[in-house]
Amino acid sequence: LQRAVEEAFGQHRGSVVAMDPNDGAVLAAASRPVYDPNIFIGGVSAENWRMLNDDPATPLFNRTVQATYPPASTFKMITGYAGLRTGAITVSQRLRPCYGGWQFGNRYFRCWRPEGHGATNLTEAIVNSCDVYFYQLAERITADDFAFTGRMFGLGRTTGIDLPSEAQGILPDKSYYDRKFGKGRWTRGHLLNYSIGQGDLLTTPIQLCQMAAMIANGGKRIRPHVVARVEDAEGVAVYRFDVQAQPVSQIDAVALNIIRDAMRLVVAGDQGTGRAAAVAGFSVCGKTGTAQN
């Protein structure tokens, strides 16, 4: 599986990670660009070290756990769940129509689709990735609602994976905005960006994989890990990973199923933005996201 991931990823920059949602086992992970680790055997030469360290593409940087990116529309599952949890919306409720953007104060927030999506409910908004629906939802919930929901799904903190130098990212709440901009000096316009995974929000690929895994497994918190066990020369296990998935009591199973069903239609639905990820004979759930970084 690791070989297949490496070959499929090619020379693109970025990261891909695959995880078992039942126990957090990392089945494959790749970070690009990459380097040949054999050059470190016996001590790396000054020339090779300079080549790697000065490379603007930063091959020594493990993007899977160290790089932080705006999650973009992959965060809409969190926004949608927060709306359901707080009662700001119901699953069947349609908000005002999307005509390609949303006027808020003196700023016009655009939708990715210039012609708009019309009036949508939550499921349709996730399937079509309608920005305007989530802009309106951001007017109904608070920064702390975003942060509380994101933390339930593992964002804004390290996952505890057994790899070094893991980044925790940024999951803004009211106190974060107060510190950055000053009390009373930030507006709900910041939350409109927040709702579609932009602005100050930053996540690592491993965090987003953990988030998706928790949606898949019914809301159980897992700890990503790459080492299942360590054996001595005689084959006796001297270490075994045995942390069990823990249900998160605050997670609403009904709301979670609504989000998961919408993710299935992202791939399987006629209008889903993730139709290219369909695999014949399998039920695939997903969410597209294109970030401005």
N, C-alpha and C positions, 0 to 999 in steps of 0.2 A: 504493500500500500504506500509506503514511504517513497519507493522508487517511482510508482505511478504519479504521485503528487509532484515529485521533483521534475519528472519529464513533462507533465502537463503545464507546469508553471513556466517553463521556458526561461527567458531572460527578462521577464517583467520585474519591476521593483515592487516590493511589498511582502506580504505574508499570507500563507494559507495554513489553516490548522483544522484537523478533524478529531473529534472527541466522542467517546462512548457516553451518551447521556445518562446511563444507569450508574456509572461509578466514577466518571471523570477521567478515565484512562485516555491519554493522548495517543491516538492511533497513528497520526502522521502530522508533521509540522515542517514547514519550510519557510525560510527567510531569504529574500533576494535583495541585492546581489550576494553571492556566496564566495567563499575562498576555500582553498585546499588546506585542510588542517594538518596535512602531513608535513608542511613546511615548518611546523613548530617542534617536530620530533628532534630531540638533541639540541634544542635551542634555536630560535629563529634568528636569521642574519639581520644585520642592521638595514641592509638594502630591502629585504622583504618586509620588515616591520615598517619602514618608511613608506613603502609602496601601499601597504594596507591602511596604515594610519592616516596617510595624506589623501587617500582616495575620496573624492567628494561624494561618491555613492555609498560611503560608509559600510563596507562589507562586514566589519567587525560588530556592527550593530544588529542585535537579534530583534528584528521587528515584531516577532510573535509576542514577546513579553515586554520589550523595552520601548517600542514606538507607540506614541499616542496620536490618535487621529480623530477628527470629527466623525461620529458614526453615521451622520446624515440620516436618511430615511429608515435605516434599520432601527433607529430609536423610536419610530412611530408606534411600535408595539408597546413600549413603556408609556408613551403619552396616552395611547388609547386605553391601556389598562388603568392608568391613573384616573382618566375620565370616568370609567366604569366604577372604580373603587370609591371615588368621592361622590358619585351620584350626579356629576356634572352633565352626563349624557346617559341615554339608554342605547341599547344595541340597534334598535330599529329607528331611532330618531334621526331625521334628516336636518342638517343645518342649512344655512343660507347658501344659495348656489355659488359654485366656483365659475367665474367668467375669465379665468386666467390670472387672477391676482386678488389682493385684499388691501383695501385702504385702511390704514390705522394711523390716526393722527395726521401728520404731514408726510408720512412715508407710505409708499405703495410696495407691498410685499408680493412678489411674483410667485405664481405656481410654475412648476416645470413644464406644464402643458399650456401654451399660450391661448389655445381656444377654450380651455377650461374643461371641467368635468361635470358641470351641472350640480344639482342637489344630491348629496350622497349621505348614506349612513356610515357607521364606523367600519363595517366589513368592506363596503365598496371603497371607502377612503383608503384602507390599507391595500386592497387589491390593486387600485389604480394609483396609489401613492399620491393622493390629492393633497397638496400643501395647504390649500385654502381651508379645508376642513380642520386641519390641525392648528392653523392660525386661530380659528374661532374657538377651538377647544382651549387654547392657551389663555384666552380671555376669561375662562371660567375656572381655572385652577391656579394654584400658587406655585412659587418656586420651591417651597418645601414639599408640596405634593409631588412634583417631579423628582426631587431628591429622595424622598421616602420610598417611592416606587422603584427608582433605579437601584437604591441600596438593597432592596429585597432581592433583586436579581443579580447582585454582585458587582454593580458598577461603583466607581468612586473609591475602590479599595483594592488591594492586591488579592489575587485569588489564592495565594499560598502554594502555587506550583513549585515543584522542586527544580527550579532553574534560577540562576543568579540574576540580580539587578532588575527584578520585576518592577515596572512602573504602576502607580495606582490610578493615574489619570485624574480628571477633574469632573466632579458632579456638583454643579453649583446649587446652593440653597440661598435662602434670604440673607443669612449672615455672610456668605461669600460675596454676594453683590454689594452688601453694605460696606464690607471691608474694601472692595475694589473701587467702588464709585462714591461711597459715602452714603449715609442714611438719607433717604428721600431724594437721592440724586440719580437713581436709575428708574427705568420705566418698564411697564408691561411689554413694551416693544422688544426688550431683551428676551422675554419669555416666548414671543412668537418665533424668534430664531431657535430658541431652546426646543420648542415643540417638534421641529423637523431635524433635530440632531446637529444643529450648527451653533455658532456663538462660542461661548467659553467651554462648552462640553467637550471632553476628550476621553477616548477609551482606547484600550489595547485590543488587538485581535483576539487574544486569549480570553479577555473579559466578554467580548461579544459572543464568542463560542460558548462560554459558560452560560450566558444569558439565554441563548437559543436552546442549549441543553436543558435548562430549567423549564423552559416553556414546553419542551418535548416530554420531559419526564413527570410532568404534573406538579411542578413547583418544589422539587426537592433540591436542596443545596448540596453540591458536590465539590470536591477539591480536585482540580486538574493535577495530573501527575504523569510523568514519563517513565518512572521506575516502578514496576510491579513488585519485584523482589530481587534480592541479592543473594547469590549462593557462594559457598566456599568451594575450595578445590575438590571436595568430595561430593559436591552437589547438594549439600545441606543448606536450607534457606537460613541466612543469618539476619535478613530483613525482609519484611513483607508489608506491603501497603494494605491496610485493612480498615481505613476510615470509611464508614458507611454513609450513604446519601441520607441527609436529614431533611424531613419535611419542614417547610416554613409555615408556621401556624397562621400567619397573617395573610397568606395568599388565598384569594378567593377562587375556588375551583371552577365556578361557573364563568367568571370573567376570563380566567385563563383559557378555558375551552373556546370561548368566543374568539380570542386572539389567535389560538392555534388553528381553528377552522378557517379564519381569514388568511392565515399564512399558507394553508393548503390551496386556497383559491388563487393566491398570487401566482402559483405555478400551474395549477390545473384549470383555472378559469379562462374563459375566452378573452377577457380583458386584462388578465393578470400581467404585471410588468416583468414577472420572472418565468414566463412560459418557456424560455430557452433552457431552463434547468430541469424540465420534465424528463423522466426516465421511464420508458415503457415497462409496465409490470410492477412499478413501485409507486407508493404514495409519498410524494415529496412536498415538504413545506419549506417556505423561504421568504425572504424579503430583500428587494433591491435597495441600493442606496448609492447616491453619487454625491460626494462631498466637495465643497469648495474649501480648499485648504490654503 
